[in-house]
Amino acid sequence: MEEKLKYSFLRDLNDGQSVWSRNEKRTWFLTLLTGTCMLYSTRTTMPLLVPAVAAERKWSKTDSGTVLSSFFWGYTLTQVLGGYLSDKFGGQKVILLAAIGWSLITFWMPNIITSSTLFASYSIPFIVTVRIINGACQGVHFPSMISITSQNLSACERASFFSILTSGSALGTLLTGIVGSFLLDYFGWPTAFRLIGFLGLSWTLFLRYYTMASDRSRIINISMPSRMYTKLGTPETVPWLRLFGRSSFWACVLAHACEMNCFFVLLSWLPTYFHENFPHAKGWVVNMIPWLALPPVTFAGKLLTEHLIAKQWTLTRIRKLVQSICFLGQNCALFVMCRTQDFNMALTCMSIIIGLSGLHNNAVTVNPQDLAPSHSGSVFGLMNTVGAIPGFLGVYLAGHILELTQSWSAVFSTAAAINTFGWLIFTVFGSAETIV
C-alpha cells in the first residue's frame, strides 16, 4: 500500500499550524470516529452476549470473568509497540492491519466458541487464547490514533480533536447495545457476532480505499525536524529515561490506570449486573441509556477546557480540575450503587459513571500530548499498557468476587477505592508541562 505524499516546502510553519487541510481534517475525523465506534462495537459484543453464551455453555462466573478479562491480557501487549510503529511508519497503516484482525475474529467468534467443545477440558483456554489475540489487535488503535493526530494537527488542536474521537467508544457501545440486543432476542447470539464483525470489515474497506487512497499535498516545515522526520519514518528515539524520572509522567500513567479499572469493569460486567439484579428490564434499555451520557459529557469537557483556557487558567490546573470532577463524581455514583435496589436509580448511577469518563478523555487521556508531543504515540501506548493491567485484573477479580460472595457492592467499593488513589496521585503530582 502506497500513499502519494507530495511535500511542498512553500512557507515556514510553526507548531500552531496544522499539516492537514480542512477537508483532510473532516475526512480523517469521520473515519477515525467511525473506526473507534467499530472498535468498541466489536469489543463489547462479548460482554453483552456472555450471559447467553454462559447459560448455553454452562460457564461459571469465574469462567465468564476469565473469558472477559483475557481480552485485556492481549490489550497490554501491543500498546507501546503500536505507538512506536505508528510514530515511525504512520498510524493509518497500523490501524488498518489491526482492524482486519479484530473484525475477522469477531465475525468468526461463533465458530470459535462452537469448535472449542472439541478440546474438552481445554475449551475455555482455547477461547481465552483467541480473545488475547483479539485484544492484541485492538491494543494498537488508540496509540496509533493519537500518533496520527499529533503528527498532523497543531498543538492547540490536538487535545480537543482526540478527546472528541474517544467518544466513538460510546457510539460503538450504543451500537452493540441496540443492534446486538435486538439480534440476541430475535436471532440468537451468533448473529450478533456476525453482523458486528461484518460492519468492522466494511469500515476497513472504507479506510483503505477511500480515506487512505486519496492523494495529499502536504506543507512541511523544514525547520521542525520532529514533524518532518515522523513523516519520513525516521523519528528520534523516545527518551524513556527522562520520562521515567518525572513524577508528572507517572501521575498520568497511574491516574489513567485507576480510571480504566472502573471503566473496564463496568464495560465488561454491566450487562450481567442488570441481567441478574433486574431480570425483567429490557436489554436494549440497560445497554443503551448509560452510554448515551458519554458523548455529550465528552463535548462538555472540551467546552469547559476551552472556556478555562480563555480565562487564562494554566493547562495543568485545568487538567487537574476536569479529572477531579471525573473521579469524585464517579465515586459518589458508585457509593449509591452499593446501596440501591431501585432500577431507575441504578441506571442513573451507571449513566453518571460512564458519562463522566468523557471528562477523563479531556484530561488524563490527552495528557501524553502535553508531556511529549513528538512522541505521543509511544507515551500513550505505555500509559494505556499500564491502564489495561487493572483492566484485566479488575475484570477477573470482579468475576472471582461475585463467584465467592455474590456481592456487587464489593465490586463497586473496590472500584471507588482505586479511583480515590488515582485522584490523589494526579492532584498532587499531575502536570501539563512538556517534558520532552
Phi, psi and chi 1 to 4 in degrees:
 res  aa     phi    psi   chi1   chi2   chi3   chi4
   1 MET       -  126.5  179.1  179.0   57.2      -
   2 GLU  -121.0  141.2  -64.1 -178.5   -3.5      -
   3 GLU  -109.7  133.2  -77.8 -171.7  -64.6      -
   4 LYS   -91.5   94.7  -60.8  176.7 -178.8  178.1
   5 LEU  -102.9  124.4  -59.0  178.0      -      -
   6 LYS  -108.6  112.7  -57.6  173.7 -177.1  177.7
   7 TYR   -92.6  118.3  -64.5   92.9      -      -
   8 SER  -113.9  114.2  -56.5      -      -      -
   9 PHE   -90.8   77.4  -54.9   98.8      -      -
  10 LEU   -97.4  -30.0  -59.0 -180.0      -      -
  11 ARG  -158.5  163.5   56.9 -175.1  175.5   88.7
  12 ASP   -75.6  137.8  -72.6  -21.5      -      -
  13 LEU  -115.5  154.1  -66.9  177.0      -      -
  14 ASN  -118.3  175.9   53.5   54.0      -      -
  15 ASP   -73.1    1.3 -155.4   34.9      -      -
  16 GLY   -91.4    3.5      -      -      -      -
  17 GLN  -116.0  145.6  -68.0  174.8  -69.7      -
  18 SER   -89.6  145.8  173.8      -      -      -
  19 VAL   -79.3  -38.6  174.3      -      -      -
  20 TRP   -69.8  142.7  -86.6  -23.4      -      -
  21 SER   -77.4  172.7   67.4      -      -      -
  22 ARG   -61.4  -43.4  180.0  176.1  -63.6  179.8
  23 ASN   -64.9  -39.2  -72.7  -24.2      -      -
  24 GLU   -65.0  -39.3  -73.8  173.7  -29.2      -
  25 LYS   -58.6  -46.6  -73.7 -179.5 -166.2  176.5
  26 ARG   -63.5  -44.8 -174.4 -177.0  -58.4  110.8
  27 THR   -64.4  -47.6  -60.9      -      -      -
  28 TRP   -70.0  -33.1  -84.7  102.3      -      -
  29 PHE   -61.8  -49.5  175.4   80.9      -      -
  30 LEU   -65.3  -37.7  -66.7  174.7      -      -
  31 THR   -66.6  -48.6  -59.8      -      -      -
  32 LEU   -70.1  -35.7  -66.2  174.5      -      -
  33 LEU   -63.5  -45.0 -178.2   67.9      -      -
  34 THR   -64.9  -38.9  -55.1      -      -      -
  35 GLY   -63.0  -41.9      -      -      -      -
  36 THR   -64.9  -37.1  -55.7      -      -      -
  37 CYS   -60.4  -47.3  174.0      -      -      -
  38 MET   -65.8  -38.2  -69.8  -63.1   99.8      -
  39 LEU   -57.7  -49.9  180.0   89.9      -      -
  40 TYR   -75.4  -27.1  -98.8   79.5      -      -
  41 SER   -63.5  -45.0 -176.0      -      -      -
  42 THR   -70.6  -34.4   58.9      -      -      -
  43 ARG   -65.5  -35.3 -177.4 -177.8  -60.7 -173.1
  44 THR   -93.1    2.8   52.0      -      -      -
  45 THR   -64.8  -44.0   48.4      -      -      -
  46 MET   -65.5  -46.9 -176.5   61.6   80.1      -
  47 PRO   -57.0  -38.9  -27.8   35.7      -      -
  48 LEU   -67.9  -40.9  172.3   70.3      -      -
  49 LEU   -93.9   -9.3  -57.2  174.5      -      -
  50 VAL   -62.7  -33.1   76.1      -      -      -
  51 PRO   -59.6  -42.5  -25.9   36.5      -      -
  52 ALA   -69.1  -43.1      -      -      -      -
  53 VAL   -65.1  -42.7  177.1      -      -      -
  54 ALA   -63.7  -39.6      -      -      -      -
  55 ALA   -65.3  -39.9      -      -      -      -
  56 GLU   -72.0  -39.3 -179.5 -180.0  -53.5      -
  57 ARG   -95.1   -1.2  -60.4  -70.8  163.6  175.1
  58 LYS    59.8   48.0  -65.3  179.7  171.5   49.4
  59 TRP   -82.4  145.5  -68.5   -9.1      -      -
  60 SER   -82.2  173.6   67.0      -      -      -
  61 LYS   -61.9  -38.5  -79.4  -71.8 -166.3  -54.3
  62 THR   -65.6  -39.9  -60.3      -      -      -
  63 ASP   -61.0  -46.6  -70.3  -24.0      -      -
  64 SER   -61.3  -43.8  -63.1      -      -      -
  65 GLY   -62.6  -37.3      -      -      -      -
  66 THR   -65.9  -44.7  -58.3      -      -      -
  67 VAL   -63.4  -44.7  170.3      -      -      -
  68 LEU   -65.1  -44.4  -69.5  172.2      -      -
  69 SER   -75.0  -23.8   64.6      -      -      -
  70 SER   -62.4  -25.9   59.6      -      -      -
  71 PHE   -54.7  -42.5  170.5   89.9      -      -
  72 PHE   -75.6  -19.4  -60.2  100.9      -      -
  73 TRP   -62.4  -45.2  -55.6   -7.2      -      -
  74 GLY   -72.0  -32.7      -      -      -      -
  75 TYR   -60.2  -31.6 -164.2   66.4      -      -
  76 THR   -76.5  -19.4   62.6      -      -      -
  77 LEU   -76.3  -28.8  -62.3  176.1      -      -
  78 THR  -115.1    5.2   53.1      -      -      -
  79 GLN   -63.4  -56.5  -63.6  -77.6  -27.6      -
  80 VAL   -66.3  -42.7  176.8      -      -      -
  81 LEU   -61.8  -42.6  177.4   62.8      -      -
  82 GLY   -61.7  -41.6      -      -      -      -
  83 GLY   -65.8  -42.0      -      -      -      -
  84 TYR   -64.3  -47.5  172.2   77.4      -      -
  85 LEU   -64.0  -34.5  -67.2  176.5      -      -
  86 SER   -69.4  -42.5  -61.9      -      -      -
  87 ASP   -62.1  -32.1  -72.7  -18.7      -      -
  88 LYS   -88.9  -45.4 -174.1  172.2 -176.0  179.1
  89 PHE  -111.3  -12.7  -60.5  111.6      -      -
  90 GLY   113.6  121.9      -      -      -      -
  91 GLY   -65.1  -27.8      -      -      -      -
  92 GLN   -64.4  -35.1   61.2  -86.8   26.7      -
  93 LYS   -69.6  -41.4  -61.7  177.0 -177.7  177.9
  94 VAL   -65.2  -44.6  177.7      -      -      -
  95 ILE   -60.5  -42.6  -76.0  178.4      -      -
  96 LEU   -61.7  -51.6  175.2   64.9      -      -
  97 LEU   -62.1  -41.2  -67.0  175.2      -      -
  98 ALA   -67.4  -39.1      -      -      -      -
  99 ALA   -63.7  -35.7      -      -      -      -
 100 ILE   -60.0  -40.7  -65.7  171.8      -      -
 101 GLY   -64.9  -53.5      -      -      -      -
 102 TRP   -71.7  -25.2   49.9 -104.0      -      -
 103 SER   -70.5  -44.4  -63.1      -      -      -
 104 LEU   -65.0  -40.3  -73.1  173.9      -      -
 105 ILE   -62.3  -42.0  -71.1  174.3      -      -
 106 THR   -63.6  -43.4  -57.1      -      -      -
 107 PHE   -62.3  -37.1 -174.7   82.0      -      -
 108 TRP   -92.5    0.6  -75.1  -30.2      -      -
 109 MET   -56.6  -39.8 -172.7   56.3   70.1      -
 110 PRO   -57.5  -40.7  -26.7   36.5      -      -
 111 ASN   -66.0  -37.8  -55.3   81.9      -      -
 112 ILE   -65.1  -45.0  -67.3  166.5      -      -
 113 ILE   -66.5  -41.9  -66.8  174.0      -      -
 114 THR   -66.4  -45.2  -58.2      -      -      -
 115 SER   -71.0  -17.7   62.1      -      -      -
 116 SER   -63.2  -23.2   67.6      -      -      -
 117 THR   -66.0  -20.2   56.7      -      -      -
 118 LEU   -69.0  -18.9  -59.3  175.1      -      -
 119 PHE   -96.0    6.4  -61.6   93.9      -      -
 120 ALA    51.5 -112.2      -      -      -      -
 121 SER   -69.4  -11.5   58.6      -      -      -
 122 TYR   -99.1   15.5  -64.4   99.0      -      -
 123 SER   -60.3  -52.6  174.6      -      -      -
 124 ILE   -63.6  -47.0  -65.4  -64.1      -      -
 125 PRO   -57.3  -34.9  -27.8   36.2      -      -
 126 PHE   -65.1  -47.6  176.3   70.8      -      -
 127 ILE   -64.0  -39.9  -63.4  172.6      -      -
 128 VAL   -59.8  -41.9  163.3      -      -      -
 129 THR   -60.9  -44.0  -59.3      -      -      -
 130 VAL   -65.1  -39.4  175.9      -      -      -
 131 ARG   -64.5  -35.2  -68.9  -87.1  -66.4  163.5
 132 ILE   -63.5  -43.1  -69.3  173.0      -      -
 133 ILE   -63.2  -41.6  -63.5  171.4      -      -
 134 ASN   -60.1  -45.5 -170.6   22.0      -      -
 135 GLY   -62.5  -38.3      -      -      -      -
 136 ALA   -62.8  -39.1      -      -      -      -
 137 CYS   -65.7  -42.3  -70.2      -      -      -
 138 GLN   -76.1  -19.1  -67.2 -152.5    6.1      -
 139 GLY   -64.2  -21.4      -      -      -      -
 140 VAL   -86.8  -10.4  -54.5      -      -      -
 141 HIS   -63.8  -55.9 -177.3   85.3      -      -
 142 PHE   -69.2  -41.9  -78.0  100.1      -      -
 143 PRO   -58.6  -38.7  -25.2   34.6      -      -
 144 SER   -67.8  -39.4  -61.9      -      -      -
 145 MET   -67.6  -41.1 -165.8  163.6   65.5      -
 146 ILE   -70.3  -29.6 -158.4  170.5      -      -
 147 SER   -67.1  -43.1  177.4      -      -      -
 148 ILE   -60.0  -47.4  -68.7  172.2      -      -
 149 THR   -67.5  -37.5   56.4      -      -      -
 150 SER   -67.2  -33.4  -67.4      -      -      -
 151 GLN   -77.8  -24.4  -67.1  169.9   15.8      -
 152 ASN  -116.9   -5.3  -65.9  -76.7      -      -
 153 LEU  -120.8  154.3  -65.9  172.9      -      -
 154 SER   -70.9  163.6   63.5      -      -      -
 155 ALA   -58.9  -37.3      -      -      -      -
 156 CYS   -75.8  -14.2   62.1      -      -      -
 157 GLU   -99.2  -23.3  -64.6  174.8  -57.6      -
 158 ARG   -60.5  -51.1  -65.6  168.0 -168.9  160.6
 159 ALA   -61.9  -49.2      -      -      -      -
 160 SER   -67.4  -38.9   60.3      -      -      -
 161 PHE   -61.3  -47.9 -168.0   93.2      -      -
 162 PHE   -69.2  -39.4 -177.0   77.1      -      -
 163 SER   -62.6  -38.1   66.6      -      -      -
 164 ILE   -69.4  -35.0  -63.2  -61.1      -      -
 165 LEU   -60.5  -34.7  -72.7  178.0      -      -
 166 THR   -65.5  -19.9   59.9      -      -      -
 167 SER   -67.3  -13.0   65.5      -      -      -
 168 GLY   -59.2  -23.6      -      -      -      -
 169 SER   -62.7  -39.6   61.0      -      -      -
 170 ALA   -70.0  -39.3      -      -      -      -
 171 LEU   -63.1  -40.1  -60.4  177.3      -      -
 172 GLY   -67.0  -40.4      -      -      -      -
 173 THR   -66.3  -37.5  -52.3      -      -      -
 174 LEU   -63.4  -42.2  -77.4  170.6      -      -
 175 LEU   -59.5  -45.8  176.7   63.2      -      -
 176 THR   -66.9  -41.2  -60.4      -      -      -
 177 GLY   -61.9  -40.0      -      -      -      -
 178 ILE   -81.7  -59.2  -62.0  171.0      -      -
 179 VAL   -68.8  -43.5  176.6      -      -      -
 180 GLY   -63.4  -41.1      -      -      -      -
 181 SER   -63.7  -41.3  -63.8      -      -      -
 182 PHE   -63.4  -47.6  174.1   80.5      -      -
 183 LEU   -64.1  -37.9  -65.4  174.1      -      -
 184 LEU   -62.8  -43.0  175.2   62.4      -      -
 185 ASP   -70.1  -35.7  -69.4  -19.1      -      -
 186 TYR  -109.2  -22.0  -67.8   97.1      -      -
 187 PHE  -127.6  -10.2  -60.9   98.1      -      -
 188 GLY    97.4  159.2      -      -      -      -
 189 TRP   -65.1  -31.9   59.4  -93.8      -      -
 190 PRO   -60.0  -37.4  -24.9   36.1      -      -
 191 THR   -64.1  -35.7  -54.8      -      -      -
 192 ALA   -62.9  -45.3      -      -      -      -
 193 PHE   -59.1  -44.7  -82.5  117.7      -      -
 194 ARG   -61.4  -50.4  -61.6  -80.8 -168.5 -150.0
 195 LEU   -66.1  -44.5  178.9   60.6      -      -
 196 ILE   -67.7  -37.4  -66.7  171.2      -      -
 197 GLY   -63.4  -39.0      -      -      -      -
 198 PHE   -63.6  -41.0  173.0   76.5      -      -
 199 LEU   -62.4  -38.9  -67.7  176.1      -      -
 200 GLY   -62.3  -43.0      -      -      -      -
 201 LEU   -64.6  -36.6  -71.9  170.1      -      -
 202 SER   -63.1  -38.5  -61.2      -      -      -
 203 TRP   -66.2  -37.4  176.0   76.1      -      -
 204 THR   -62.4  -36.0   62.9      -      -      -
 205 LEU   -65.8  -40.2  -66.4  175.8      -      -
 206 PHE   -63.4  -44.1  179.0   84.2      -      -
 207 LEU   -60.7  -46.9  172.0   64.3      -      -
 208 ARG   -72.0  -45.8  170.6   61.9 -178.5   87.8
 209 TYR   -99.9   -0.8  -67.6  104.5      -      -
 210 TYR  -123.2  -64.5  178.5   74.9      -      -
 211 THR   -66.0  -47.0  -54.6      -      -      -
 212 MET   -82.5  -16.9  -68.4  175.2   60.2      -
 213 ALA   -83.2  -17.1      -      -      -      -
 214 SER   -73.5  139.8   58.5      -      -      -
 215 ASP   -71.0  143.8  -68.2  -15.7      -      -
 216 ARG  -132.6  135.4  -71.9  174.8  -65.5  176.4
 217 SER   -98.8  126.4  -63.2      -      -      -
 218 ARG  -115.1  144.4  -66.3  -68.1  177.8   81.8
 219 ILE  -108.8  110.6  -59.3  174.4      -      -
 220 ILE  -110.5  137.0  -58.0  -61.6      -      -
 221 ASN   -84.5  110.3 -179.4   11.5      -      -
 222 ILE   -70.5  -13.0   59.7  175.4      -      -
 223 SER   -86.2   -0.3   66.9      -      -      -
 224 MET  -119.7   82.6  -65.5 -178.5   60.2      -
 225 PRO   -60.8  -30.4   16.6  -27.9      -      -
 226 SER   -62.6  -40.6   62.3      -      -      -
 227 ARG   -77.4  -36.2  -64.8  178.7   78.9  176.4
 228 MET   -66.8  -45.6  177.1   70.8  173.9      -
 229 TYR   -67.8  -32.6  -69.1  169.4      -      -
 230 THR   -60.7  -39.5  -58.8      -      -      -
 231 LYS   -67.9  -35.6  -65.0  -61.6  171.3 -169.5
 232 LEU   -88.4   -1.3  -62.7  179.6      -      -
 233 GLY    85.1   20.0      -      -      -      -
 234 THR  -129.0   66.9   56.0      -      -      -
 235 PRO   -74.2  159.1   29.0  -34.2      -      -
 236 GLU   -67.0  153.5  -61.0  174.7   -1.5      -
 237 THR   -65.1  138.1  -57.8      -      -      -
 238 VAL   -69.5  124.1 -178.0      -      -      -
 239 PRO   -79.5   71.8   29.6  -33.3      -      -
 240 TRP   -60.4  -41.3  -69.7  116.0      -      -
 241 LEU   -61.3  -38.6  -68.0  179.3      -      -
 242 ARG   -66.8  -40.3 -172.8  172.7  176.6 -176.0
 243 LEU   -66.6  -43.7  -71.7  165.7      -      -
 244 PHE   -63.3  -23.5  -69.3  163.1      -      -
 245 GLY   -85.2    0.0      -      -      -      -
 246 ARG  -108.9  130.6  -61.9  -67.2  -69.3  -88.4
 247 SER   -65.6  -29.9   59.1      -      -      -
 248 SER   -66.0  -33.0   57.5      -      -      -
 249 PHE   -65.2  -47.3  169.6   79.3      -      -
 250 TRP   -69.2  -31.9  -69.9  110.9      -      -
 251 ALA   -63.0  -41.7      -      -      -      -
 252 CYS   -62.4  -47.4  172.7      -      -      -
 253 VAL   -62.9  -47.6  169.3      -      -      -
 254 LEU   -70.6  -39.0  -66.6  175.5      -      -
 255 ALA   -63.6  -39.7      -      -      -      -
 256 HIS   -64.3  -41.7 -176.3   67.7      -      -
 257 ALA   -61.8  -41.2      -      -      -      -
 258 CYS   -66.9  -43.7  -67.4      -      -      -
 259 GLU   -70.9  -35.7 -151.3  -77.6  -27.2      -
 260 MET   -66.0  -31.1  -74.8  -63.9   97.1      -
 261 ASN   -58.8  -49.1  173.2   77.0      -      -
 262 CYS   -62.0  -46.4  178.4      -      -      -
 263 PHE   -64.1  -46.4 -176.8   79.5      -      -
 264 PHE   -71.4  -34.3  -74.2  143.3      -      -
 265 VAL   -62.2  -45.3  166.1      -      -      -
 266 LEU   -69.3  -40.2  -65.1 -176.0      -      -
 267 LEU   -57.0  -39.8  178.6   72.7      -      -
 268 SER   -85.8  -33.6  -60.9      -      -      -
 269 TRP  -109.4   -8.0  -74.5  105.6      -      -
 270 LEU   -56.4  -47.0 -176.1  147.1      -      -
 271 PRO   -59.8  -38.8  -24.4   36.1      -      -
 272 THR   -67.8  -39.8  -56.9      -      -      -
 273 TYR   -57.8  -50.2  167.2   77.3      -      -
 274 PHE   -70.5  -34.0  -79.8  108.0      -      -
 275 HIS   -63.3  -39.0  177.6   75.6      -      -
 276 GLU   -83.1  -38.3  -69.3 -173.0   -7.6      -
 277 ASN   -89.9  -27.1  -70.3  -84.3      -      -
 278 PHE  -136.5   68.9  -50.6  100.2      -      -
 279 PRO   -62.5  -19.8   22.4  -32.9      -      -
 280 HIS   -91.1   -2.8  -59.6  -62.7      -      -
 281 ALA   -71.4  144.7      -      -      -      -
 282 LYS   -67.3  132.2  -63.2  -68.9 -175.6 -178.7
 283 GLY   -61.0  -40.4      -      -      -      -
 284 TRP   -67.9  -26.6   67.7  -91.2      -      -
 285 VAL   -70.1  -51.7  173.3      -      -      -
 286 VAL   -72.6  -21.8  -60.2      -      -      -
 287 ASN   -95.4   -2.2  -67.0  -50.3      -      -
 288 MET  -114.5  -52.1  179.0 -174.2   73.5      -
 289 ILE   -57.9  -47.5  -69.2  179.6      -      -
 290 PRO   -56.9  -34.4  -25.9   36.6      -      -
 291 TRP   -82.1  -13.4  -61.1   97.5      -      -
 292 LEU   -66.3  -22.3  -75.5  173.3      -      -
 293 ALA   -76.9  -23.2      -      -      -      -
 294 LEU   -68.2  -49.2 -175.1   51.9      -      -
 295 PRO   -59.8  -47.6  -24.6   35.8      -      -
 296 PRO   -65.4  -34.9   17.8  -29.6      -      -
 297 VAL   -69.6  -37.6  174.5      -      -      -
 298 THR   -60.4  -44.5  -59.0      -      -      -
 299 PHE   -67.2  -38.1 -171.7   71.4      -      -
 300 ALA   -63.6  -37.6      -      -      -      -
 301 GLY   -63.8  -38.0      -      -      -      -
 302 LYS   -62.9  -46.7  172.1 -178.5  177.1  -66.9
 303 LEU   -64.0  -40.5  -65.5  178.7      -      -
 304 LEU   -62.3  -43.8  175.3   60.6      -      -
 305 THR   -61.0  -46.2  -61.7      -      -      -
 306 GLU   -64.9  -37.8  -67.9  173.3  -11.7      -
 307 HIS   -64.2  -43.6  173.6   72.2      -      -
 308 LEU   -70.7  -32.9  -65.5  177.4      -      -
 309 ILE   -63.7  -41.3  -71.4  175.0      -      -
 310 ALA   -63.8  -28.1      -      -      -      -
 311 LYS   -83.0    3.7  -66.9  -72.2 -174.2  179.8
 312 GLN    69.1   30.8  -62.8 -174.8  -23.1      -
 313 TRP   -72.3  149.6  -78.0   40.3      -      -
 314 THR   -71.9  150.7   64.5      -      -      -
 315 LEU   -64.2  -34.2 -157.7   52.8      -      -
 316 THR   -61.8  -45.3  -64.9      -      -      -
 317 ARG   -64.3  -37.7 -171.2 -179.0  176.1 -168.5
 318 ILE   -66.0  -47.4  -65.6  170.9      -      -
 319 ARG   -58.4  -42.7  -62.0  -76.9 -169.6 -110.2
 320 LYS   -67.3  -41.3  -70.7 -176.8  177.5 -178.2
 321 LEU   -64.5  -49.0  172.9   64.8      -      -
 322 VAL   -62.2  -43.0  173.3      -      -      -
 323 GLN   -68.5  -34.1 -170.6   61.4   43.3      -
 324 SER   -64.5  -41.7  -66.1      -      -      -
 325 ILE   -60.5  -40.0  -63.0  172.4      -      -
 326 CYS   -61.2  -55.8  169.4      -      -      -
 327 PHE   -63.8  -48.8  -84.4  136.7      -      -
 328 LEU   -68.6  -38.0  -62.0  178.9      -      -
 329 GLY   -64.8  -41.7      -      -      -      -
 330 GLN   -63.0  -40.8  -74.0 -178.3  -27.2      -
 331 ASN   -64.9  -38.5  -81.6    4.3      -      -
 332 CYS   -61.5  -43.9  -70.8      -      -      -
 333 ALA   -67.6  -38.2      -      -      -      -
 334 LEU   -64.4  -37.3  -73.6  167.0      -      -
 335 PHE   -61.0  -43.2  178.2   80.0      -      -
 336 VAL   -68.0  -38.7  175.2      -      -      -
 337 MET   -59.3  -31.9  -75.1  -67.5  -61.1      -
 338 CYS   -66.8  -19.5  -68.8      -      -      -
 339 ARG  -120.0  -11.9  -70.2  157.0  177.2   77.8
 340 THR   -88.9  145.8 -172.5      -      -      -
 341 GLN  -120.0    7.8  -62.0  -63.5  -37.7      -
 342 ASP   -93.7  130.9  179.3   70.5      -      -
 343 PHE   -63.0  -46.4  170.9   73.7      -      -
 344 ASN   -63.7  -39.2  -68.5  -32.6      -      -
 345 MET   -67.3  -42.0 -179.8   59.3   69.4      -
 346 ALA   -62.3  -41.7      -      -      -      -
 347 LEU   -65.8  -39.5 -167.9   62.9      -      -
 348 THR   -64.1  -44.3  -60.2      -      -      -
 349 CYS   -64.7  -41.6  -71.2      -      -      -
 350 MET   -62.2  -38.9  -77.3  -67.1 -172.5      -
 351 SER   -64.8  -39.2  -59.9      -      -      -
 352 ILE   -65.0  -46.6  -68.9  171.9      -      -
 353 ILE   -61.5  -48.7  -64.2  167.3      -      -
 354 ILE   -69.8  -40.3  -66.8  172.7      -      -
 355 GLY   -60.7  -41.4      -      -      -      -
 356 LEU   -67.7  -14.8  -73.0  173.8      -      -
 357 SER   -61.4  -23.0  -63.0      -      -      -
 358 GLY   -63.3  -30.1      -      -      -      -
 359 LEU   -71.9  -36.6  -63.0 -176.7      -      -
 360 HIS   -58.4  -36.5  177.0   76.7      -      -
 361 ASN   -67.2  -18.6  -65.4  -23.5      -      -
 362 ASN  -100.0    2.0  -75.7  -83.3      -      -
 363 ALA  -124.6  -90.6      -      -      -      -
 364 VAL   -66.5  -38.0  169.9      -      -      -
 365 THR   -60.0  -36.2  -60.4      -      -      -
 366 VAL   -93.6   -0.3  -62.6      -      -      -
 367 ASN   -60.4  -33.7 -159.4 -145.1      -      -
 368 PRO   -57.3  -31.0  -28.2   36.3      -      -
 369 GLN   -71.3  -24.5  -64.9 -177.3  106.2      -
 370 ASP   -75.9  -45.2  -56.6  -34.5      -      -
 371 LEU   -77.0  -37.7  -57.3  178.2      -      -
 372 ALA  -148.3   74.1      -      -      -      -
 373 PRO   -59.9  -29.8   18.8  -31.0      -      -
 374 SER   -82.1  -12.9  -62.2      -      -      -
 375 HIS  -132.0   32.3  -52.5  -76.8      -      -
 376 SER   -63.9  -34.3   56.6      -      -      -
 377 GLY   -62.5  -46.8      -      -      -      -
 378 SER   -66.8  -43.7  -60.4      -      -      -
 379 VAL   -66.1  -43.0  173.7      -      -      -
 380 PHE   -63.4  -37.0 -175.7   89.4      -      -
 381 GLY   -60.3  -44.4      -      -      -      -
 382 LEU   -65.6  -43.3  177.8   62.3      -      -
 383 MET   -59.7  -43.2 -178.4 -176.8   78.8      -
 384 ASN   -73.7  -26.4 -130.8   23.7      -      -
 385 THR   -62.4  -51.2  -62.7      -      -      -
 386 VAL   -64.2  -36.2  178.1      -      -      -
 387 GLY   -65.4  -28.1      -      -      -      -
 388 ALA   -81.9  -21.0      -      -      -      -
 389 ILE   -62.2  -51.4  -67.5  173.7      -      -
 390 PRO   -62.6  -24.6  -23.1   34.7      -      -
 391 GLY   -60.1  -54.8      -      -      -      -
 392 PHE   -76.1  -32.4   69.3   74.1      -      -
 393 LEU   -67.9  -42.6  -70.8  178.0      -      -
 394 GLY   -66.7  -41.6      -      -      -      -
 395 VAL   -66.0  -43.2  171.7      -      -      -
 396 TYR   -66.0  -44.1  174.0   79.6      -      -
 397 LEU   -61.2  -39.1 -179.4   61.7      -      -
 398 ALA   -59.9  -44.2      -      -      -      -
 399 GLY   -63.6  -39.5      -      -      -      -
 400 HIS   -68.1  -41.8 -166.9   59.8      -      -
 401 ILE   -61.0  -43.7  -70.4  173.0      -      -
 402 LEU   -65.7  -36.6  -68.6  171.0      -      -
 403 GLU   -64.0  -38.8 -175.7   77.0   20.9      -
 404 LEU   -85.5  -39.9  -65.6  176.3      -      -
 405 THR  -114.6  -17.2   67.9      -      -      -
 406 GLN    56.8   28.4  -56.0  -61.1  -46.0      -
 407 SER  -113.2  110.8  172.6      -      -      -
 408 TRP   -73.6  -27.0  -74.9   97.5      -      -
 409 SER   -61.0  -37.4  -65.6      -      -      -
 410 ALA   -64.6  -37.8      -      -      -      -
 411 VAL   -65.2  -46.2  173.8      -      -      -
 412 PHE   -68.8  -37.2  -61.7  140.1      -      -
 413 SER   -65.8  -39.8  -62.8      -      -      -
 414 THR   -62.7  -43.0  -58.2      -      -      -
 415 ALA   -62.3  -40.0      -      -      -      -
 416 ALA   -66.0  -39.2      -      -      -      -
 417 ALA   -64.2  -41.7      -      -      -      -
 418 ILE   -67.1  -38.7  -66.3  172.4      -      -
 419 ASN   -58.6  -43.2  -92.4    3.4      -      -
 420 THR   -61.7  -41.9  -58.6      -      -      -
 421 PHE   -60.5  -46.3  174.5   75.6      -      -
 422 GLY   -62.6  -39.7      -      -      -      -
 423 TRP   -62.3  -44.7  171.4   62.5      -      -
 424 LEU   -63.3  -43.8  -68.6  173.2      -      -
 425 ILE   -62.6  -47.8  -69.5  -65.6      -      -
 426 PHE   -71.3  -35.2 -166.4   71.6      -      -
 427 THR   -64.5  -38.2  -60.5      -      -      -
 428 VAL   -82.3  -44.2  175.1      -      -      -
 429 PHE  -112.0   -9.7  -61.0  106.1      -      -
 430 GLY   -66.1  152.5      -      -      -      -
 431 SER  -160.0  156.9  174.3      -      -      -
 432 ALA  -112.7   11.7      -      -      -      -
 433 GLU   -74.3  136.3  -63.6  -64.2  -35.6      -
 434 THR   -66.4  132.2  -59.5      -      -      -
 435 ILE   -94.6  -46.5  -61.5  174.9      -      -
 436 VAL  -134.7      -  -68.1      -      -      -
